[in-house]
């Protein structure tokens, strides 16, 4: 591959990175006076199906941008690369991409080390200094936008929580940020699955099924069954055993070997910078494979294929010793065409999946935080055109982990097509038996819309047995028992819910109220409130005030 071709390819990736960065930064600047929150982040519009894919795609392009700092004579491209790399630091902070930000620090540190060891020139050292200044300014700029406290810079802790939510402590009035990542649970289950089936695994795609029972038992807060272990190595070990893990790991080992070998080869000195940048891209992809599942994300996997192709195609060992034409056996041509056909088909199918995911994302945001009345006002999607479109998609399980039957059911319910809504919810339950949301939707249709209390009670009891932490279903079930004047079941349901959701302060208050009203037991009320305060000390004043008001009545 000629130097000119490499330059044009790398420039295209640099510009693509710059465009993506500008889109994200522009959104947060337009909302610069809005306090940082999960809602602000969720409303960000971008060209990828979720934040993790956006982050991985951005960071994977950074090594190609770094190439221009050491291998470009025109200052315009050097400074454009410097600005783009620095702005990527801002973007990863804006979108709460902890792994992406750390990857940037790692590859930037390796890049500076490379300059000091192999390209120690005064001009390049100056540009490295400029890069560090740009990065510092970029981070400082980011911490000044969307302040949680208008008198202080945002903390790094606030920027790094990937699925953060803000909880206001009523006593101290401080913002508490909580990290909701569950990777350690998935990894533990994948390791246990591998221990149980070390040789051949449980079969490709079966980890999510084999781990279902332990997932639900050990972590009652899981609202849906995860489809990926968020670590390709552990998932391959669990699904394909030690042999599959060896083959998967060998992909990285061989690529790192060829890339490092080419980097050290004296015959390719003029390509040393390129191979080092490709090595940085491999480091990013390896890191993403440890924390996510890039092999199943087309926009990220395409960059991996591009990186791998550049490494293998430009490897000195792949170049012919003589320039004379060598006639290849017909078998090699057939194998080549077969591989090419598979690649083309795979790219086409992955593109269809990517397009499908983008459509699903649009539906998701059209439904999120909307009332059923709002959905009927939105003429972009109707029940019928949604059904027609979804039926043409290559997958019936959405990118957000939900069955697409859920969206059909929601729009059918919005248009008061309750029979169709029930049918779609039941289809979703068949597709995703471990997901609590389709059952919840079915219960709500029976309870709120059809006023069918018997059916609602039947499904609600079953749902409560499987997911006692589901607050929405708990409220329905408790309401049904109250309407039936079954005080014993009301109290049993409340006790079991609190066992799994001890931070629900309002439920503790309801429990105290019921004991006071039904049994006139003030001592038991004191015990209940004291237990609630022990578990929820931040709500002590609220609970004590409630007890005083209750006893006075």
Residue pairs with C-beta under 8 A, 6 or more apart in sequence:
1 310
1 313
1 314
3 270
6 274
6 310
10 64
10 67
10 68
11 68
11 77
13 61
13 64
13 65
14 61
14 64
14 65
14 68
14 77
14 80
14 81
14 84
16 61
17 58
17 61
17 62
17 64
17 65
17 84
17 88
18 80
18 83
18 84
18 87
20 46
20 47
20 54
20 57
20 58
20 91
21 58
21 84
21 87
21 88
21 90
21 91
22 87
23 45
23 46
23 47
24 44
24 46
24 54
24 91
24 94
24 95
25 87
25 90
25 91
25 94
27 44
27 45
28 44
28 94
28 145
28 146
29 145
31 40
31 146
32 145
32 146
34 40
34 146
35 146
35 147
35 148
35 166
36 146
36 147
36 148
36 154
36 158
36 159
36 166
37 165
37 166
38 163
38 164
38 165
38 166
40 146
41 51
41 95
41 96
42 368
44 51
44 95
46 54
47 54
48 54
48 57
48 299
49 354
49 357
49 358
49 360
49 361
49 399
50 361
50 399
50 400
51 95
51 96
51 97
51 162
52 97
52 292
53 297
53 299
53 300
54 95
54 97
55 92
55 95
55 97
55 99
55 100
56 100
56 284
56 288
56 292
56 294
56 297
56 300
57 299
57 300
57 303
58 88
58 91
58 92
58 100
59 88
59 92
59 97
59 100
59 103
59 104
59 107
59 284
59 288
60 281
60 284
60 285
60 288
60 300
60 303
60 304
60 307
61 303
62 85
62 88
62 104
62 107
62 280
62 284
63 107
63 277
63 278
63 280
63 281
63 284
64 277
64 281
65 81
65 84
65 85
65 88
66 81
66 85
66 107
66 111
66 277
66 280
67 81
67 273
67 274
67 277
68 77
68 78
68 80
68 81
69 78
69 81
69 82
69 85
69 111
69 124
69 127
69 128
69 131
70 115
70 119
70 124
70 273
71 273
71 274
72 78
72 81
78 127
82 127
82 130
82 131
82 134
83 134
85 108
85 131
85 134
85 135
86 131
86 134
86 135
86 137
86 138
87 138
88 104
89 101
89 104
89 135
89 138
89 139
89 142
90 138
90 139
90 141
90 142
91 97
92 100
92 101
92 104
93 101
93 139
93 142
93 143
93 159
93 160
94 142
94 145
94 159
96 159
96 160
96 161
96 162
96 163
96 164
97 162
98 160
98 161
98 162
99 287
99 288
99 291
99 292
101 160
102 287
103 283
103 284
103 287
103 288
106 283
106 287
107 280
107 283
107 284
108 131
108 135
110 280
110 283
111 276
111 280
112 128
112 131
112 132
114 276
115 124
115 125
115 128
116 125
118 272
118 276
119 273
140 153
142 159
143 153
143 154
143 155
143 156
143 159
144 153
144 154
146 154
147 153
147 154
148 154
148 158
148 166
148 175
149 175
157 177
158 164
158 175
158 177
161 177
161 178
161 179
162 179
162 180
162 181
163 179
163 180
163 181
164 177
164 178
164 179
164 180
165 177
165 178
165 180
166 175
166 176
166 177
167 175
167 176
167 178
168 174
168 175
168 176
169 175
169 176
169 538
170 538
170 539
170 541
170 542
171 538
171 540
171 541
172 538
182 219
182 222
182 226
183 230
183 231
183 291
185 215
185 218
185 219
185 222
186 211
186 226
186 228
186 229
186 230
186 231
187 229
187 230
187 231
187 234
189 207
189 211
189 214
189 215
189 229
190 207
190 211
190 229
190 231
190 234
190 235
190 237
190 238
191 234
191 237
191 238
192 211
192 214
193 201
193 202
193 207
193 210
193 211
193 238
194 201
194 234
194 237
194 238
194 241
197 238
197 241
198 241
198 242
199 241
199 242
199 243
200 240
200 241
200 243
200 244
201 236
201 237
201 238
201 239
201 240
201 241
201 244
202 209
202 210
202 238
202 239
203 239
204 239
204 240
205 239
206 239
207 229
207 235
207 238
207 239
208 225
208 226
208 227
208 228
210 238
211 238
212 225
212 434
215 222
215 225
215 226
215 434
216 222
216 225
216 434
216 466
220 467
220 468
220 469
220 500
221 469
223 435
223 436
223 437
223 467
223 470
224 401
224 402
224 432
224 434
224 435
224 436
224 437
225 432
225 434
225 435
226 401
227 397
227 401
228 235
228 292
228 293
228 296
229 235
229 238
229 293
230 291
230 292
230 293
231 289
231 290
231 291
231 292
231 293
232 248
232 289
232 290
232 292
232 293
232 294
232 295
233 245
233 248
233 249
233 289
233 290
235 293
236 244
236 245
236 248
237 244
237 245
240 247
240 248
252 282
252 286
252 289
255 282
255 308
255 311
255 312
256 279
256 282
258 311
258 312
258 315
258 317
259 275
259 278
259 279
259 282
259 311
260 279
261 315
261 317
262 268
262 271
262 275
262 311
262 314
262 315
262 316
263 272
263 275
263 276
263 279
265 316
267 316
268 275
268 314
268 316
271 314
274 310
274 314
275 311
275 314
278 307
278 310
278 311
281 303
281 307
282 307
282 311
285 294
285 300
285 303
285 304
285 307
288 294
288 300
289 295
294 300
294 301
294 304
295 301
295 304
298 350
298 351
298 353
298 354
299 354
301 350
302 347
312 318
320 326
349 394
352 394
353 394
353 395
356 393
356 394
356 395
356 399
357 398
357 399
359 389
359 393
360 393
360 398
360 399
360 400
360 404
361 399
361 400
363 381
363 386
363 407
364 398
364 400
366 375
366 378
366 380
366 381
367 375
367 407
367 410
370 378
372 410
372 413
372 414
373 414
375 381
375 410
375 411
375 414
376 414
376 415
381 411
382 411
382 415
383 408
383 411
383 412
383 414
383 415
383 417
383 420
386 407
386 408
386 411
387 408
390 396
390 404
390 407
390 408
393 404
395 404
396 403
396 404
396 405
396 431
397 403
397 404
397 431
397 432
398 404
398 406
398 407
402 428
402 432
402 435
402 437
403 427
403 428
403 431
403 432
403 435
403 438
405 424
405 425
405 427
405 428
405 431
405 438
406 424
406 425
406 428
406 437
406 438
406 441
408 420
408 424
409 420
409 421
409 422
409 424
409 425
409 428
409 438
409 441
410 421
410 441
412 418
412 420
412 421
412 424
413 421
413 441
413 445
413 449
416 449
418 445
418 449
418 450
421 441
421 445
422 442
422 445
422 446
425 438
425 439
425 441
425 442
425 445
426 438
426 442
428 435
428 437
428 438
428 441
429 435
429 438
429 439
429 442
432 438
436 463
436 466
436 467
436 470
436 473
439 459
439 462
439 463
439 473
440 463
440 470
440 472
440 473
442 459
443 456
443 459
443 460
443 463
443 473
443 476
444 472
444 476
446 452
446 453
446 455
446 456
446 459
447 453
447 456
447 460
447 476
447 480
453 480
453 483
456 476
456 480
457 477
457 480
460 473
460 476
460 477
460 480
461 477
463 470
463 473
463 477
464 470
464 473
464 474
464 477
464 493
464 496
467 473
468 474
468 496
468 497
468 499
468 500
469 497
469 500
469 501
471 497
471 501
471 504
474 493
474 497
477 493
478 490
478 493
478 494
481 489
481 490
481 493
482 490
487 514
487 518
490 514
491 511
491 514
494 507
494 510
494 511
494 514
495 511
497 504
497 507
498 504
498 507
498 508
498 511
501 507
502 535
502 536
503 535
503 536
505 532
505 536
505 539
505 542
505 543
508 528
508 529
508 531
508 532
508 536
508 543
509 532
509 543
509 546
511 528
512 525
512 528
512 529
512 532
512 546
512 547
512 550
513 550
515 521
515 524
515 525
515 528
516 522
516 525
516 550
516 551
522 551
525 547
525 550
525 551
526 547
529 543
529 544
529 546
529 547
532 539
532 543
533 539
533 540
533 543
533 544
536 543
